Amino acid sequence: MAHTPGVIVVQPVLEVYAPDDFALWPVAGTEPYGFMPLSGVLTPAEVGTAVMRIARCNDVGPESEGQPARPADPIGAFLHGLLTMDDLFVPGGLRVTDTATGVTLLPGCCNGLEERGAWLEVLDGDGWASFGHDPSPSAERLGGRVRLAVDVDRDDSPVIELSTGELRRLLAGAERDLADFLGLAATWAARQLPGHALQVTAALARALVLPVPDVPAAPPGPSGRGADG
């Protein structure tokens, strides 16, 4: 979690829903709708929830011409879209909270973590970016400061203001949180999905626009086989 002391907190968050009757691997209970911060301190069940949500968002219908056939095994079938689609979507974005005022900027509908490079456009590009709709959060550079509007469609939208240098440091911290999550997910996949660990880790890295971390070997089971052997 990236933050400045007692004031601004920036977290990469994944939009999640209740897991319903999902049973392919352990998942954590969640609210019917909410945002899960991604970092290196999640529990294994929380990592399972995140992987489940990302895979479900990228599930595909009938295979198009040239696309690999969906595997018959349940886990392979569920992961099929995540492992084979070219363009992956990770619903969510960056959550910004001003702890002094209680104002929170949340990513809007249809925004994805893979689009977070738009924040750097605010600092180094044309100075403006939006992050989804309903609500419609935005960021605008005004000289040496950045003004964040919780919902630019509202005349009375709450706002958060911070310096460009402060925002740059916070964004770097959010990138570290995501990299830590990906490393944790690689370890989780090696234990929970040893037959798919390399592919799942590579797909998550591609989805999050991050380098692929090393995938640890699955720990041996009682008979010296992998965890699922």
C-alpha positions, 0 to 999 in steps of 0.5 A: 500500500503506497501512502504519505504519512496520515494523508493520501493512500493509493492502492491497486484494487480488483473489483470483486463479487461474492464467489457464489458456489465456486469450488475449484480451489479455496477462495475468501468470502467477499461482499456482494460487490467491492474492491480487494486491494492487491499486495503481497500480504493477502492470504492464500484464500484471498489470492485464490479469490483474485485469480478466480475473479481475473479468470472469470472476467476473461472466460470466453464463449464458443471457440473462434477459428484458430483458437485452441479448444477448451480443455475437458478438465474443470480447472483447465476449462475455467482457466482457458480464456485467461491462458489463451486470450490476447487481450486480458481485462483486470476490472478495477484500478487505483483507489485513492483515499485522503485519510484527512478528509475521508474522500475516496476516489474509486475506479469506475465501471469498465476501468481495468488495472491494465490501463493504469498507465493513464495515470502517468499521462497525467504527469508526463503526457497531456495532463488529464485522464479518466478512469471509467464511468458511473462514477466518472473519476478523473485526474487533471494536472494543474501546474505542480499539482494534480486535482482528482475528481471523484465524479467529474460528472457532478458539479459538487464532486469531492476532490483530492489534491496533491503535488505531482511529486507526491503522486509519482511516489505513490504510483511507484508504491502501487506498482510495488504492491502489484509486483508483490501480489504477482510474486505471491500469486506465483507461489500460490499457483505453484502450490494450488495449480502445479500443472498450470503454474507457469501458464497462470503466472505468465497470464497474470503478468501479461494481464497486469502488464508486469514482468513474469516473476520466477515460479517456485517449485511446488512443495512435495507431497507426502510421497515426494510428488507435487502438492496435487500429485 
